[in-house]
Amino acid sequence: MNLSQKTKIIIWHLLLLLNIAVMATGCVDYFVYSDDRLKILNRSNVDISISYSNDTDEIENAIDYYISDYNIIKPDSTSRLTQRGRRDQWNTYIAAGPEKNISIYIFAIDTLKAYNHLETIRSLCYHHKYLKKFTYTKAQLDKTNWKIVFSQ
């Protein structure tokens, strides 16, 4: 093997390692970085859970998901909603929707428990079984400092 062939092999291996590093960095970003600036403040006297949509994604449809302890927002408490991927992932999520906004549906836990295994979240949204629906653009969320206050 002459020096030219060795150099080509070394360069090929370096390029392969560089590609792997670039791909790994993108994958790591998804798991390491997230955008959790969107906050829901529950100023009501009921336990709530939320669903959100930009009208392009498939929302989690099983009611069991929304009534799990992890997703219940107690009265007088705050919960952060997280989008994984980038530090400004909510911007990307909102921009991907046809209307460039996000709809946030607030459900009473009691309502979700009553319809569990009978309906889906999508059908509850369609039939207006939520307590409140908020729709915001990115600019509107910027004005509220990404805080949504729910009160009854």
Secondary structure as GFF3:
##gff-version 3
##sequence-region A 1 152
A	DSSP	alpha_helix	3	32	.	.	.	ID=ss1
A	DSSP	beta_strand	34	42	.	.	.	ID=ss2
A	DSSP	beta_strand	48	53	.	.	.	ID=ss3
A	DSSP	alpha_helix	63	66	.	.	.	ID=ss4
A	DSSP	three_ten_helix	69	71	.	.	.	ID=ss5
A	DSSP	beta_strand	77	84	.	.	.	ID=ss6
A	DSSP	alpha_helix	89	96	.	.	.	ID=ss7
A	DSSP	beta_strand	101	108	.	.	.	ID=ss8
A	DSSP	alpha_helix	109	115	.	.	.	ID=ss9
A	DSSP	alpha_helix	121	126	.	.	.	ID=ss10
A	DSSP	beta_strand	132	137	.	.	.	ID=ss11
A	DSSP	alpha_helix	138	143	.	.	.	ID=ss12
A	DSSP	beta_strand	147	150	.	.	.	ID=ss13
###
